[in-house]
């Protein structure tokens, strides 16, 4: 499928930079009454992947819209691999929301390191992973929840990006030894596939499915 291609080369993000318009074409802003609440990722022409905690009560320009590729079944994360997280969340802890989409490039941290006592002390389960720097400084923050953590597919010659994670939680924002925690999308592929397949043949009916 034609997914994960960028139009251009190369809880808000802290320590990030302004993203060029259309450079992350699968990113969406989920809003309520006109206010940004969470991020999300387009994975098909009618499905968006986000975080369940963004929906406590509820289950543009075409050239700037493009679905992101889902990971492959059993795809393993590579410790140290640089991925990108994007969003319109806070530019600092308890700070203001961003008006321009922010992007931050952070490395994946091993589960062993992230579960160390001075990091998250065994709170990271097999459905999660961490990404960030030991000294902090760059991270997702409030309002980025549900947004994407993507990485270029090393095995692809077409520079496709895959949705490896969904912004989930963390202690503060961009704090030392408190990296961002992401939901591991590959662990939920069966559920995502089932949800999309079950509602595929209901034209005009847009349902919200939650695990």
KAVENJO-V486786 format. One line per field, one symbol per residue. phi: phi as a letter, one per 20 degrees, with the letter a starting at -180 (. if undefined). A space follows every 10 residues. Layout:
# KAVENJO-V486786
phi=???
This chain:
# KAVENJO-V486786
phi=.ecmdefcfk ..femecfef gnfcfefcde cclndfdbea cfdafbcceb efffcfdcg. dgfddbfeff fefmfeedgn feccdcrdff eafmeefeed gdccdcefdf gfffefgedd lmeeefecbd bqdgemncaf bgnegnfedd bfffeeedle ddeebcgdbr embmeflcff dcfefffdgg ffffffffdf edfndddddc f
